Amino acid sequence: MRMHANVANRKDSRHWREAFASFESPCIVQQLIRPTGVLDPKIEVRPTKNQIKDVIAEIRKRIGKKERSLVMALTKRLAEDIAEYISEAGIKSEYIHSEVKTLDRPEILKKLRQGEHEALVGINLLREGLDLPEVSFIAILDADKEGYLRNETTLLQIIGRAARHTDGTVILYADRVTESMEKAIDETARRRTIQEEYNRKHDITPETIKKEIRKSLLEELAPKSEEEFFLPAGPTREMVLALEREMKRAAKEMNFELAARIRDKIRKYRNS
């Protein structure tokens, strides 16, 4: 019986493979057009020699227009060193990587959007899930160092972070054009061509994405009074333990604002 079942499964599997193979490429939908008409960013390749000085010059151009910049490094130590070097050059900058506390990251990003930080240096944490419409410039350092942080997919994800601004520009600092770089550049150019043609056809003028900056990541969830914030009855130690459980739950649910508020409440009790 088992042999017959396996044969049947193989036949069924072959049937579905043949069915899917019959579909042609027109069935694949590409979502390349944005409601705002913003194009994928322009891309340049520049040599690595004096790349940090060049990055600083590019960041300063954006500061004059009240725009923000991202700098992508390869290691945590390098990200910290670059952020410090940029700061010494008179640019308000900060770094962000996996060792930065999770609950501190939203505040760093908020400060970037508000202009308290003019540039942010990171590694791969800036690839996905970020919507920073004020960012018009991204510098990818050592772009020719093939690997996880510089493969085609990662490069495209990084490049996409500058696709919220009409003046989005990405500079790849490299001494050679790797296969990953070439594919990422070609794909971005292909997308821009389609987007430009669509905008011309429908008379669309690209507009930078507008996104409200909340006054504070903590204020939105702040209670109107102390009584509105639930505190369990009992000694301070029990309160802290209960709050820690709530903080972990909030962080697990990606509610970092609430988790940060609870963290501050815990610190208050521990220092009292």
N, C-alpha and C positions, 0 to 999 in steps of 0.2 A: 504493500500500500504506500509506503514511504517513497519507493522508487517512482511509482505512478504520479504521486503528488509533485515530486521534483520535476518530472518531465512536463507536467501541466504548468508548473511555475515558470519553467524555461520558455515554454511556448507563449505564455501570457506576457512575459517580459519582452520577448522578441516582438510580439504584436504591438506593444506600446512603443518600443523603439522605432519600429517601422512607421507607426502613426505619427510620432513627433517628427520623424525625418521627412515626412511629406510636406510639413509646413515650410514655407519659403520666408526669406528675410523680411518682406513687407509686414509680417506679423509682429516684428519686434519694434516697439515704440521707444523713441529716444526723447527724453525730456530735457531739451536744450534751451527753450525759450523762457525767459523770465517776464513776469507781468510788467516789471519796471523797464524792460528793454535793455538792461545792463548786459554788456558783453563779457565774455571771459577776458581776463586781464592780458595786457601786452607782456611779452616775455623777451628778455635780453640775456645774453651770455657774456660775462666779463671775466678777465683773468683773476686768479686768486691773489696775485701780488698786490699788496696794499689794499686788500679787500675791506678791512675794517675801516680804514680812512675813507674809502669810497662809500661804504654803508653810512657812515656818519654824515657825509655830504648829502646823500640822498634823503636821510631822515630830516635834516635841517630844511630841505626844500619843502617837505610835507608839513613841518611845524609852522612854516610861514603861512600855510593855507589851512591851518588848524585840522590837519589830518594826522592819522596815527600810522605807526609802522610795526611790523613784526620781523624779528631776526631769528632764523633757524640755525641752530648749532648742532653738532654731532654728539656732544657729551655734556653731562651735568656740570662738570667743572668748567668746561669751555663756556657754557651758557652764563655761569656766574661771573667768570672773568670778563666776558664781553660786556655784560650788563654794567659791571663796575667801570670798565674802560670808557664806555659810552657816557656814563654818568659823570666821569671826570672831565669829559669833553663839554660838559654843560647841558647835556640832554637828560631830561627826567626819564629814567628807565628802571625796569625791574626784570627779574627772571622768574620763570615758572617751570618746574619739572616735577618728577614723581616724589621728590623728597619735600616739596612744599605741601604743607598740610591741606588736605582736601577741603576743609572748611574755610581756608584762607583764599583759595583760588577764585571764588566768585567775587570777592572784594578786590582782588588784583585786577581782574577783568573789568570791573565796574570803574575803577580808577583810570584804566586805559581809555575807556569810552568817554569819561568825563574830562580827560586831559590832564589829570594829576600825574599820569604816566604818559610820556610821548612815544615811547617805544617799549616793546616787550620782547624779551629774548627767551626762546624755548627750544624744545627738542621735538618730540613727536606728540606732545600733549596738545599742540595747536592744530592738529590735522582735522579732527572731526568734531561735530557738535557745537561749533562756535559760530555765532552770528555777530560780527563786529563791523557794521557798516562804515564806521569812521576810518577803518584801515584801508589805505590806498596803496601801500608799498610793502612788499615782502622781499626780504633778502634771504636767499638760501645759500649758506656758506658751504664750501667744499662739495658742491653738487655732483662732482665727478667721482666721489667715493662710493662706488657701487655697493649695494647692500640693502638691508631692510628699510633703513631711513632714507635711502636715495634710489629706490626702485621706481618703476613707472607709476604704479598705483599710488604710492606715497607722495611722489612729486605732484601728481594730479590733485590729490587731496589738499596738499599745501597750497598749490596755485589757486584752488577754488576758494580759499579764504579771502582772496582779493577780488572776488567776483561780486561784491556787494556795492562797489564804488565805481563811478563812471570813469575815474582816472586810475583804475586798478593796474598796477605794474608789478611784475615779479622779475627780479634779477637773479640769475643762476651764476654763482661765482665758481668757475671751473677752468682748468687748463686744457681740457679736452671734452668733446661731446660724446658721452657714453650712449649706449643703445637705449637705456632707460630715459635719458634726457631727450634724445631725439624723438622717441615715441611720445613723450609727454608734450613736447613742443609741437609736434605735428598734430596731435589730437586737439590741443588747445586752439591751434590755427584753424583746424577743420570746424570746430564749434563756433569760433568767431565768424567764419565765413557764412555759416548757416544763419547765425543770429543777425549779422549785418544785413543779409538779404531779406530776412523776415521784417526787420525794422523798416527798410526802404519800401518794401511792398505794402506795409500797413501804416506808413507814415508815423512811426513811433520814434520819439526822442527819448533816449535813455535818461533815467533819473536815478540818482543814488538812493538806495533803500533808506527809508526813514524808520527808525525804531526808537521808541521812548526809552530814556534812561531813568530808571527808578531812583528816587531821591536817596534811598539806601536799601541795600539787600535785606537789612533787618527791620527797617521801619514798616514795610508793607505788612508784616505779620506781627508787629508790636501790639500788645494789648492796650486798650484804652485805660485800664486800671490794673493794679497788681492782682486784684481779685479774679480777673479774667484768666490769669495764667494758673493752671491747675498745679497745686502742690499737695502731695500726700501728707497726711497727718503723721506726726511722730517726730522723733529726734532728727537732728540735722543730718546725721549719717544716713538714715533711711531715706531722707529726701534726696540726698545726693545720689544714692544707688538707683532710686526710681527715675531721677532725671537722666542719669547715664543710660538707662535702658531706653528712655524716650529719644535721647540724642542719637543712639545707634540706629534706632528704628527709622528716624527721620533721614539720617544719612543713607541708609539702605534704600529708602524710597526716593533718593536723589533730591530730597527737600533740604538743600544745604542752608537756605536762609533760616529755617526753623531750627535746624541742628546747631547753627552758630549761636542763635539766641539762647538755646538751652545750655550750650557750652559756657557762655558768659555767666549764666545763672549759677552753674556749678562752681565756677571760679569764685563768684561772690560768696557762696556758702562756705567754701573751703578757706577763704581768707577772713571770714568773720570770726 
